[in-house]
Amino acid sequence: MLKKRIYQGLSATLLALSVAACKTPELATKAAGRPVPASYATTTTDSTNTARTQWRQFFTDPHLIGLIDTALQHNQELNISLQEIQIARNEVQIRKGEYLPFVGLGAKAEAERPSRNTLPGATEEAIRIQPEHRNPEPLQNYQIGTFASWEVDVWHKLRNARKSAALRYLATVEGRNFTVTNLIAEIATSYYELLALDNQLAIVRQNIELQTNALELVKLQKDAARTTELAVQRFEAQVHTTRSLQYTIQQRIIETENRLNFLVGRYPQPITRTAAAFNALPATTIQAGIPTQLLQNRPDIRQAEQTLAATKLDVQVARANFYPALRITGGAGFGAFKPGLLLSTPESMLYSLAGDLVAPLVNRNGIKAVYGSANAVQIQAAYQYERTILNAYVEVANQLASIRNLQQVYEEKAQAVQALNQSSAISSSLFRSARADYTEVLFTQRDALESRFELIETRLQQFNATVNVYRALGGGWK
């Protein structure tokens, strides 16, 4: 009667501890929202989207297309991302293997002579394998067979871990796509910058020639006592200043070429291009579509979405650690004390089957910490997902506004260049006829040079804004 009560009390205690072990702590959660405005600060709802245009059709310069083609094959960062995809794919296979039973084949050979003062030794001494024959010393043991172990995924812990790994694999694929998008955009902007520098260098060389001719004219006027040495020195200083600008631009050209070669994945070499095509390149019409299309077109948003889904599964995996784990083990094979008797049946046959049900009791603080960390990572991923969507919308809105405003800026600067070129020609003509001061010639030449530089810079900004809005919309990776 006493034994029965003790057993009942022990059973009740174990049951209570098991129930307590299965209870999970309450934690704060966050659901990620996907709200985006209906349009980009306009009333249009046209769903036509430039992001769906393949980059080979978006960019028309054949030299630029060749650079992008080469970069997609040899860029080191892109190749590193491909290996990250392979690592993530291998992780999926690892998780899949954990979900399936583990089966192995093994063989064992051993010899043992236990102490006669122990239970195994005394038993071996008292019980003989064959009558009238002492047991061999040491007693040998040979075994061969298969063994298996399987954790029954009652709480979907292993299954969720496998799904989480698969989602992270998809996230690395989207990360690679985002790398492609940024790489294409960076190559395009650097290429257009190189064309702009070529045009600026051509303008500087033209101005050096004009200023050199003006310097010779001033020297002749000085010899004819029509001007002073001060005018000669001012014109000569202007020539040297413009020549120094030439060398500065040449250095920038070298650095831009090297940056392009680095992106392409090769050592420095000349970049083939047609500088005259800079002003002839057609302006690409951008169709922004509607903001909700960003959720499908932007690889970084898709990557954040896959990561968020993976972290949700990680929380479920961490929660499953509170529940009892069921593991089944077993084996079957042959065993004997002599190799010749190893395969004799049924005497040498052996098998085993066992099941373990274990619930955590002592290490609950550690399990709580893992669960809490997984939940915090999931909340981080939710905020990161919302932040990525917000950043994508802001990028598109900024670049669309930039395209509109830069068009107005370019038109105004083009008129300013035309006026300053005419004023430069007029001042030079008046100076030859001694009807204008040399300072007027210097100032108008300097202003004309700066205005032409600014016009090229504005043209470059237009190209960059077009490339950036194409990237911001999610184009370039398909």
KEDRENGU-472209 format. One record per residue (C-alpha): residue number from 1; residue in three letters; chain; x, y, z. Coordinates in nm, 3 decimals. Layout:
BEGIN
NUM_ALA_A_X_Y_Z
...
***
This chain:
BEGIN
1_MET_A_0.000_0.000_0.000
2_LEU_A_0.281_0.238_0.087
3_LYS_A_0.464_0.150_-0.237
4_LYS_A_0.151_0.224_-0.435
5_ARG_A_0.113_0.567_-0.275
6_ILE_A_0.477_0.651_-0.335
7_TYR_A_0.447_0.547_-0.700
8_GLN_A_0.130_0.751_-0.745
9_GLY_A_0.293_1.055_-0.586
10_LEU_A_0.601_1.022_-0.806
11_SER_A_0.387_0.986_-1.118
12_ALA_A_0.186_1.296_-1.028
13_THR_A_0.506_1.493_-0.968
14_LEU_A_0.652_1.388_-1.303
15_LEU_A_0.328_1.478_-1.479
16_ALA_A_0.323_1.822_-1.316
17_LEU_A_0.685_1.885_-1.412
18_SER_A_0.616_1.777_-1.770
19_VAL_A_0.318_2.013_-1.794
20_ALA_A_0.529_2.295_-1.650
21_ALA_A_0.806_2.217_-1.896
22_CYS_A_0.565_2.245_-2.189
23_LYS_A_0.443_2.589_-2.088
24_THR_A_0.603_2.861_-2.300
25_PRO_A_0.658_3.220_-2.180
26_GLU_A_0.452_3.500_-2.327
27_LEU_A_0.653_3.741_-2.544
28_ALA_A_0.567_4.055_-2.738
29_THR_A_0.521_4.002_-3.109
30_LYS_A_0.502_4.227_-3.414
31_ALA_A_0.324_4.175_-3.743
32_ALA_A_0.493_4.345_-4.039
33_GLY_A_0.271_4.578_-4.238
34_ARG_A_0.285_4.627_-4.615
35_PRO_A_0.106_4.959_-4.663
36_VAL_A_0.232_5.175_-4.950
37_PRO_A_0.082_5.492_-5.099
38_ALA_A_-0.141_5.459_-5.403
39_SER_A_0.096_5.658_-5.627
40_TYR_A_0.422_5.854_-5.637
41_ALA_A_0.293_6.203_-5.544
42_THR_A_0.074_6.202_-5.858
43_THR_A_-0.277_6.091_-5.944
44_THR_A_-0.177_5.844_-6.214
45_THR_A_-0.257_5.478_-6.167
46_ASP_A_-0.093_5.348_-6.486
47_SER_A_0.061_5.008_-6.409
48_THR_A_0.315_5.022_-6.694
49_ASN_A_0.651_4.979_-6.524
50_THR_A_0.998_5.036_-6.668
51_ALA_A_1.140_4.787_-6.417
52_ARG_A_1.003_4.506_-6.634
53_THR_A_1.227_4.615_-6.920
54_GLN_A_1.537_4.399_-6.951
55_TRP_A_1.860_4.590_-6.906
56_ARG_A_1.973_4.507_-7.261
57_GLN_A_1.675_4.703_-7.393
58_PHE_A_1.702_4.979_-7.133
59_PHE_A_2.064_5.064_-7.218
60_THR_A_2.137_5.131_-7.585
61_ASP_A_2.513_5.201_-7.589
62_PRO_A_2.686_4.884_-7.721
63_HIS_A_3.007_4.959_-7.528
64_LEU_A_2.813_4.986_-7.203
65_ILE_A_2.628_4.661_-7.277
66_GLY_A_2.962_4.488_-7.333
67_LEU_A_3.095_4.611_-6.999
68_ILE_A_2.786_4.485_-6.815
69_ASP_A_2.808_4.146_-6.988
70_THR_A_3.170_4.107_-6.879
71_ALA_A_3.092_4.217_-6.522
72_LEU_A_2.812_3.963_-6.485
73_GLN_A_3.068_3.691_-6.552
74_HIS_A_3.379_3.815_-6.374
75_ASN_A_3.276_4.057_-6.096
76_GLN_A_3.417_3.918_-5.770
77_GLU_A_3.136_4.039_-5.545
78_LEU_A_2.878_3.875_-5.769
79_ASN_A_3.070_3.548_-5.771
80_ILE_A_3.094_3.563_-5.390
81_SER_A_2.716_3.595_-5.372
82_LEU_A_2.684_3.284_-5.591
83_GLN_A_2.883_3.088_-5.334
84_GLU_A_2.656_3.221_-5.059
85_ILE_A_2.364_3.074_-5.253
86_GLN_A_2.544_2.740_-5.267
87_ILE_A_2.607_2.753_-4.891
88_ALA_A_2.239_2.823_-4.828
89_ARG_A_2.141_2.536_-5.059
90_ASN_A_2.367_2.301_-4.864
91_GLU_A_2.206_2.417_-4.539
92_VAL_A_1.868_2.310_-4.677
93_GLN_A_2.007_1.963_-4.745
94_ILE_A_2.150_1.949_-4.391
95_ARG_A_1.813_2.035_-4.238
96_LYS_A_1.641_1.782_-4.462
97_GLY_A_1.883_1.514_-4.342
98_GLU_A_1.804_1.594_-3.979
99_TYR_A_1.434_1.545_-4.047
100_LEU_A_1.487_1.196_-4.192
101_PRO_A_1.593_0.886_-3.992
102_PHE_A_1.967_0.829_-3.955
103_VAL_A_2.064_0.478_-4.064
104_GLY_A_2.418_0.340_-4.054
105_LEU_A_2.612_0.018_-4.103
106_GLY_A_2.878_-0.080_-3.849
107_ALA_A_3.110_-0.357_-3.740
108_LYS_A_3.283_-0.410_-3.405
109_ALA_A_3.554_-0.639_-3.271
110_GLU_A_3.666_-0.633_-2.908
111_ALA_A_3.827_-0.845_-2.641
112_GLU_A_3.750_-0.802_-2.271
113_ARG_A_3.861_-0.972_-1.948
114_PRO_A_3.646_-0.832_-1.665
115_SER_A_3.754_-0.851_-1.303
116_ARG_A_3.633_-1.163_-1.126
117_ASN_A_3.535_-0.944_-0.832
118_THR_A_3.270_-0.769_-1.041
119_LEU_A_2.927_-0.889_-1.145
120_PRO_A_3.019_-0.936_-1.516
121_GLY_A_3.340_-1.123_-1.419
122_ALA_A_3.168_-1.345_-1.163
123_THR_A_2.889_-1.424_-1.408
124_GLU_A_3.138_-1.515_-1.679
125_GLU_A_3.320_-1.744_-1.438
126_ALA_A_3.003_-1.918_-1.322
127_ILE_A_2.826_-1.956_-1.657
128_ARG_A_3.020_-2.125_-1.933
129_ILE_A_2.949_-2.105_-2.303
130_GLN_A_2.977_-2.485_-2.339
131_PRO_A_2.969_-2.752_-2.065
132_GLU_A_3.311_-2.869_-1.945
133_HIS_A_3.480_-2.584_-2.136
134_ARG_A_3.611_-2.273_-1.969
135_ASN_A_3.533_-1.942_-2.126
136_PRO_A_3.820_-1.808_-2.333
137_GLU_A_4.026_-1.532_-2.177
138_PRO_A_3.996_-1.266_-2.282
139_LEU_A_3.644_-1.314_-2.413
140_GLN_A_3.614_-1.184_-2.766
141_ASN_A_3.312_-1.017_-2.921
142_TYR_A_3.242_-0.966_-3.290
143_GLN_A_2.939_-0.778_-3.419
144_ILE_A_2.809_-0.655_-3.754
145_GLY_A_2.477_-0.494_-3.835
146_THR_A_2.275_-0.183_-3.897
147_PHE_A_2.161_0.079_-3.650
148_ALA_A_1.910_0.361_-3.681
149_SER_A_1.791_0.662_-3.483
150_TRP_A_1.502_0.893_-3.556
151_GLU_A_1.368_1.191_-3.372
152_VAL_A_0.995_1.187_-3.432
153_ASP_A_0.903_1.540_-3.535
154_VAL_A_0.591_1.561_-3.319
155_TRP_A_0.604_1.941_-3.280
156_HIS_A_0.730_2.014_-3.636
157_LYS_A_1.058_2.142_-3.495
158_LEU_A_1.276_1.979_-3.760
159_ARG_A_1.026_2.045_-4.036
160_ASN_A_1.012_2.416_-3.953
161_ALA_A_1.391_2.430_-3.936
162_ARG_A_1.405_2.285_-4.286
163_LYS_A_1.149_2.537_-4.413
164_SER_A_1.342_2.821_-4.249
165_ALA_A_1.661_2.711_-4.426
166_ALA_A_1.473_2.696_-4.757
167_LEU_A_1.343_3.051_-4.708
168_ARG_A_1.693_3.174_-4.628
169_TYR_A_1.813_3.009_-4.948
170_LEU_A_1.551_3.205_-5.140
171_ALA_A_1.665_3.518_-4.956
172_THR_A_2.023_3.465_-5.074
173_VAL_A_1.895_3.430_-5.431
174_GLU_A_1.716_3.764_-5.397
175_GLY_A_2.032_3.909_-5.243
176_ARG_A_2.225_3.801_-5.549
177_ASN_A_1.961_3.966_-5.771
178_PHE_A_1.993_4.287_-5.570
179_THR_A_2.371_4.272_-5.618
180_VAL_A_2.318_4.241_-5.994
181_THR_A_2.085_4.544_-5.991
182_ASN_A_2.335_4.760_-5.801
183_LEU_A_2.627_4.639_-6.011
184_ILE_A_2.457_4.729_-6.339
185_ALA_A_2.358_5.070_-6.203
186_GLU_A_2.711_5.142_-6.077
187_ILE_A_2.868_5.042_-6.409
188_ALA_A_2.623_5.261_-6.601
189_THR_A_2.679_5.569_-6.383
190_SER_A_3.058_5.527_-6.401
191_TYR_A_3.043_5.485_-6.778
192_TYR_A_2.833_5.800_-6.822
193_GLU_A_3.072_5.985_-6.592
194_LEU_A_3.359_5.876_-6.816
195_LEU_A_3.178_6.013_-7.123
196_ALA_A_3.112_6.341_-6.942
197_LEU_A_3.480_6.374_-6.848
198_ASP_A_3.578_6.312_-7.211
199_ASN_A_3.352_6.596_-7.321
200_GLN_A_3.483_6.826_-7.051
201_LEU_A_3.838_6.749_-7.155
202_ALA_A_3.753_6.836_-7.516
203_ILE_A_3.604_7.169_-7.403
204_VAL_A_3.915_7.247_-7.195
205_ARG_A_4.144_7.180_-7.490
206_GLN_A_3.934_7.407_-7.709
207_ASN_A_3.956_7.680_-7.449
208_ILE_A_4.332_7.634_-7.417
209_GLU_A_4.363_7.691_-7.790
210_LEU_A_4.140_8.000_-7.778
211_GLN_A_4.319_8.142_-7.476
212_THR_A_4.659_8.079_-7.630
213_ASN_A_4.553_8.271_-7.942
214_ALA_A_4.419_8.550_-7.722
215_LEU_A_4.751_8.558_-7.534
216_GLU_A_4.943_8.601_-7.858
217_LEU_A_4.708_8.881_-7.959
218_VAL_A_4.763_9.059_-7.627
219_LYS_A_5.139_9.032_-7.672
220_LEU_A_5.111_9.192_-8.013
221_GLN_A_4.896_9.469_-7.867
222_LYS_A_5.153_9.523_-7.595
223_ASP_A_5.429_9.553_-7.856
224_ALA_A_5.211_9.808_-8.029
225_ALA_A_5.167_9.991_-7.698
226_ARG_A_4.791_9.932_-7.707
227_THR_A_4.791_9.744_-7.376
228_THR_A_5.016_9.679_-7.078
229_GLU_A_5.222_9.393_-6.934
230_LEU_A_4.947_9.342_-6.678
231_ALA_A_4.709_9.222_-6.947
232_VAL_A_4.975_8.984_-7.081
233_GLN_A_5.032_8.833_-6.738
234_ARG_A_4.659_8.796_-6.670
235_PHE_A_4.602_8.615_-6.999
236_GLU_A_4.905_8.393_-6.942
237_ALA_A_4.782_8.302_-6.591
238_GLN_A_4.446_8.211_-6.742
239_VAL_A_4.616_7.974_-6.989
240_HIS_A_4.810_7.800_-6.711
241_THR_A_4.496_7.767_-6.497
242_THR_A_4.308_7.604_-6.782
243_ARG_A_4.601_7.369_-6.853
244_SER_A_4.604_7.260_-6.486
245_LEU_A_4.234_7.186_-6.518
246_GLN_A_4.316_6.964_-6.816
247_TYR_A_4.551_6.750_-6.607
248_THR_A_4.294_6.727_-6.327
249_ILE_A_4.034_6.593_-6.569
250_GLN_A_4.284_6.349_-6.717
251_GLN_A_4.348_6.209_-6.368
252_ARG_A_3.975_6.173_-6.307
253_ILE_A_3.943_5.988_-6.637
254_ILE_A_4.213_5.742_-6.530
255_GLU_A_4.046_5.683_-6.194
256_THR_A_3.703_5.635_-6.354
257_GLU_A_3.844_5.388_-6.606
258_ASN_A_4.011_5.193_-6.327
259_ARG_A_3.690_5.190_-6.125
260_LEU_A_3.505_5.050_-6.425
261_ASN_A_3.773_4.786_-6.479
262_PHE_A_3.747_4.689_-6.112
263_LEU_A_3.371_4.646_-6.141
264_VAL_A_3.419_4.440_-6.455
265_GLY_A_3.669_4.222_-6.268
266_ARG_A_3.988_4.291_-6.462
267_TYR_A_4.310_4.485_-6.433
268_PRO_A_4.330_4.845_-6.566
269_GLN_A_4.302_4.883_-6.939
270_PRO_A_4.153_5.145_-7.175
271_ILE_A_3.774_5.156_-7.181
272_THR_A_3.629_5.156_-7.530
273_ARG_A_3.368_5.429_-7.571
274_THR_A_3.244_5.701_-7.803
275_ALA_A_3.265_6.036_-7.627
276_ALA_A_3.066_6.213_-7.897
277_ALA_A_2.767_5.993_-7.820
278_PHE_A_2.723_6.154_-7.479
279_ASN_A_2.502_6.434_-7.608
280_ALA_A_2.339_6.212_-7.871
281_LEU_A_2.217_5.945_-7.629
282_PRO_A_1.837_5.947_-7.625
283_ALA_A_1.654_6.033_-7.306
284_THR_A_1.482_5.721_-7.171
285_THR_A_1.116_5.761_-7.084
286_ILE_A_1.048_5.625_-6.736
287_GLN_A_0.719_5.459_-6.646
288_ALA_A_0.708_5.424_-6.268
289_GLY_A_0.392_5.215_-6.245
290_ILE_A_0.230_5.194_-5.901
291_PRO_A_0.408_5.162_-5.565
292_THR_A_0.265_4.818_-5.484
293_GLN_A_0.471_4.677_-5.772
294_LEU_A_0.783_4.743_-5.565
295_LEU_A_0.689_4.445_-5.347
296_GLN_A_0.745_4.215_-5.644
297_ASN_A_1.008_4.403_-5.847
298_ARG_A_1.260_4.503_-5.578
299_PRO_A_1.495_4.213_-5.488
300_ASP_A_1.584_4.369_-5.152
301_ILE_A_1.216_4.379_-5.051
302_ARG_A_1.172_4.018_-5.157
303_GLN_A_1.487_3.928_-4.965
304_ALA_A_1.358_4.101_-4.652
305_GLU_A_1.024_3.923_-4.693
306_GLN_A_1.188_3.580_-4.715
307_THR_A_1.409_3.658_-4.415
308_LEU_A_1.103_3.767_-4.214
309_ALA_A_0.923_3.442_-4.294
310_ALA_A_1.233_3.244_-4.193
311_THR_A_1.258_3.421_-3.857
312_LYS_A_0.893_3.341_-3.784
313_LEU_A_0.970_2.973_-3.832
314_ASP_A_1.278_3.010_-3.612
315_VAL_A_1.051_3.127_-3.331
316_GLN_A_0.841_2.813_-3.370
317_VAL_A_1.157_2.600_-3.366
318_ALA_A_1.272_2.770_-3.045
319_ARG_A_0.928_2.723_-2.890
320_ALA_A_0.938_2.351_-2.967
321_ASN_A_1.239_2.317_-2.736
322_PHE_A_0.998_2.348_-2.442
323_TYR_A_0.809_2.032_-2.545
324_PRO_A_0.911_1.669_-2.490
325_ALA_A_1.125_1.514_-2.762
326_LEU_A_1.054_1.160_-2.882
327_ARG_A_1.350_0.964_-3.017
328_ILE_A_1.337_0.608_-3.147
329_THR_A_1.656_0.401_-3.175
330_GLY_A_1.710_0.048_-3.292
331_GLY_A_1.954_-0.194_-3.447
332_ALA_A_1.977_-0.542_-3.598
333_GLY_A_2.268_-0.767_-3.691
334_PHE_A_2.488_-1.055_-3.581
335_GLY_A_2.716_-1.107_-3.283
336_ALA_A_2.943_-1.391_-3.165
337_PHE_A_3.257_-1.460_-2.963
338_LYS_A_3.422_-1.627_-3.265
339_PRO_A_3.433_-1.496_-3.623
340_GLY_A_3.326_-1.838_-3.753
341_LEU_A_3.003_-1.824_-3.554
342_LEU_A_2.917_-1.468_-3.655
343_LEU_A_2.668_-1.553_-3.929
344_SER_A_2.516_-1.861_-3.773
345_THR_A_2.141_-1.820_-3.730
346_PRO_A_1.937_-1.783_-3.527
347_GLU_A_2.188_-1.810_-3.238
348_SER_A_2.402_-1.511_-3.347
349_MET_A_2.118_-1.278_-3.442
350_LEU_A_2.061_-0.969_-3.229
351_TYR_A_1.828_-0.672_-3.242
352_SER_A_1.719_-0.382_-3.024
353_LEU_A_1.442_-0.123_-3.024
354_ALA_A_1.398_0.163_-2.779
355_GLY_A_1.204_0.484_-2.747
356_ASP_A_1.293_0.789_-2.538
357_LEU_A_1.058_1.068_-2.438
358_VAL_A_1.247_1.355_-2.273
359_ALA_A_1.111_1.688_-2.156
360_PRO_A_1.333_1.976_-2.042
361_LEU_A_1.315_2.058_-1.672
362_VAL_A_1.642_2.204_-1.544
363_ASN_A_1.772_2.412_-1.837
364_ARG_A_1.455_2.615_-1.890
365_ASN_A_1.638_2.948_-1.848
366_GLY_A_1.866_2.863_-2.140
367_ILE_A_1.570_2.757_-2.353
368_LYS_A_1.385_3.076_-2.257
369_ALA_A_1.687_3.283_-2.362
370_VAL_A_1.703_3.112_-2.703
371_TYR_A_1.328_3.158_-2.748
372_GLY_A_1.349_3.524_-2.649
373_SER_A_1.639_3.588_-2.887
374_ALA_A_1.454_3.421_-3.175
375_ASN_A_1.149_3.636_-3.104
376_ALA_A_1.364_3.954_-3.092
377_VAL_A_1.525_3.863_-3.426
378_GLN_A_1.179_3.815_-3.574
379_ILE_A_1.072_4.161_-3.453
380_GLN_A_1.392_4.307_-3.602
381_ALA_A_1.314_4.139_-3.933
382_ALA_A_0.963_4.285_-3.930
383_TYR_A_1.097_4.638_-3.880
384_GLN_A_1.364_4.579_-4.142
385_TYR_A_1.100_4.466_-4.390
386_GLU_A_0.893_4.781_-4.332
387_ARG_A_1.208_4.995_-4.351
388_THR_A_1.309_4.837_-4.682
389_ILE_A_0.968_4.914_-4.834
390_LEU_A_0.979_5.273_-4.706
391_ASN_A_1.333_5.322_-4.838
392_ALA_A_1.234_5.185_-5.181
393_TYR_A_0.940_5.423_-5.209
394_VAL_A_1.150_5.724_-5.104
395_GLU_A_1.423_5.635_-5.355
396_VAL_A_1.174_5.617_-5.642
397_ALA_A_0.998_5.939_-5.538
398_ASN_A_1.328_6.128_-5.512
399_GLN_A_1.456_6.011_-5.850
400_LEU_A_1.128_6.082_-6.029
401_ALA_A_1.133_6.438_-5.890
402_SER_A_1.499_6.468_-5.987
403_ILE_A_1.424_6.372_-6.347
404_ARG_A_1.151_6.635_-6.374
405_ASN_A_1.358_6.914_-6.217
406_LEU_A_1.680_6.831_-6.400
407_GLN_A_1.500_6.865_-6.731
408_GLN_A_1.413_7.225_-6.639
409_VAL_A_1.765_7.288_-6.513
410_TYR_A_1.915_7.158_-6.838
411_GLU_A_1.695_7.379_-7.053
412_GLU_A_1.788_7.690_-6.853
413_LYS_A_2.159_7.610_-6.853
414_ALA_A_2.152_7.542_-7.228
415_GLN_A_2.019_7.893_-7.284
416_ALA_A_2.283_8.031_-7.048
417_VAL_A_2.560_7.855_-7.244
418_GLN_A_2.430_7.997_-7.570
419_ALA_A_2.423_8.349_-7.429
420_LEU_A_2.771_8.324_-7.273
421_ASN_A_2.922_8.182_-7.592
422_GLN_A_2.787_8.481_-7.782
423_SER_A_2.912_8.721_-7.516
424_SER_A_3.257_8.562_-7.530
425_ALA_A_3.274_8.606_-7.907
426_ILE_A_3.150_8.965_-7.876
427_SER_A_3.403_9.053_-7.604
428_SER_A_3.688_8.911_-7.809
429_SER_A_3.580_9.112_-8.112
430_LEU_A_3.548_9.431_-7.909
431_PHE_A_3.888_9.372_-7.751
432_ARG_A_4.053_9.345_-8.092
433_SER_A_3.906_9.680_-8.185
434_ALA_A_4.008_9.830_-7.849
435_ARG_A_3.646_9.883_-7.751
436_ALA_A_3.652_9.643_-7.453
437_ASP_A_3.885_9.592_-7.161
438_TYR_A_4.088_9.270_-7.136
439_THR_A_3.924_9.186_-6.804
440_GLU_A_3.589_9.163_-6.982
441_VAL_A_3.738_8.906_-7.218
442_LEU_A_3.883_8.704_-6.928
443_PHE_A_3.561_8.707_-6.730
444_THR_A_3.339_8.613_-7.023
445_GLN_A_3.573_8.329_-7.126
446_ARG_A_3.578_8.195_-6.771
447_ASP_A_3.200_8.218_-6.739
448_ALA_A_3.150_8.049_-7.075
449_LEU_A_3.382_7.762_-6.974
450_GLU_A_3.206_7.714_-6.640
451_SER_A_2.863_7.720_-6.800
452_ARG_A_2.959_7.452_-7.053
453_PHE_A_3.100_7.242_-6.770
454_GLU_A_2.779_7.284_-6.572
455_LEU_A_2.571_7.186_-6.875
456_ILE_A_2.765_6.861_-6.907
457_GLU_A_2.729_6.799_-6.532
458_THR_A_2.354_6.850_-6.559
459_ARG_A_2.339_6.609_-6.852
460_LEU_A_2.532_6.356_-6.644
461_GLN_A_2.292_6.404_-6.353
462_GLN_A_2.004_6.333_-6.590
463_PHE_A_2.159_6.004_-6.697
464_ASN_A_2.232_5.912_-6.335
465_ALA_A_1.876_5.992_-6.228
466_THR_A_1.742_5.771_-6.507
467_VAL_A_1.971_5.484_-6.405
468_ASN_A_1.889_5.531_-6.037
469_VAL_A_1.513_5.530_-6.087
470_TYR_A_1.546_5.215_-6.302
471_ARG_A_1.736_5.052_-6.015
472_ALA_A_1.498_5.190_-5.751
473_LEU_A_1.197_5.048_-5.938
474_GLY_A_1.362_4.705_-5.927
475_GLY_A_1.492_4.681_-6.282
476_GLY_A_1.814_4.524_-6.402
477_TRP_A_1.819_4.180_-6.239
478_LYS_A_1.578_3.993_-6.465
***
